Amino acid sequence: MRDQIDEAALGVHAAINPAIEIESYSQIKRLAERGLGYGILPRMAVSAQARAGIFQTWRIDRPALHRKVYLAYSTERPMPAAARAIGQLSWEILRGLVADETWTATLGEDGDRPALYG
């Protein structure tokens, strides 16, 4: 996500000069909750705190930031049943998070289902 933020900032001629960089959502949220700074995090990472009135959030619209989620596996060997089940469960959980608006995302068509379903 950091590379995307830097690229977006360059595109609008803005400078990002963080005093500190942390890769842990929980640590970023702790510092922000103590009033020690701001963070750029996915909405779902802070939605509970925003609903509770702990955080005030602002959406970054211009430029819009997007990420893709991939489920990767080897096609060079047969997939064990357990791995296939975990892959299918992950796919269904992610789609469910989007459907109930816990996670803001654009879903592909049902035809984009991974080959895990055979």
Secondary structure, DSSP 8 states (H G I E B T S, - for coil): -HHHHHHHHHHTT-----S-----HHHHHHHHHTTS------HHHHHHHHHTTS------TTTT----------SSS---HHHHHHHHHHHHHHHHHHHTTSS------GGG--GGG-
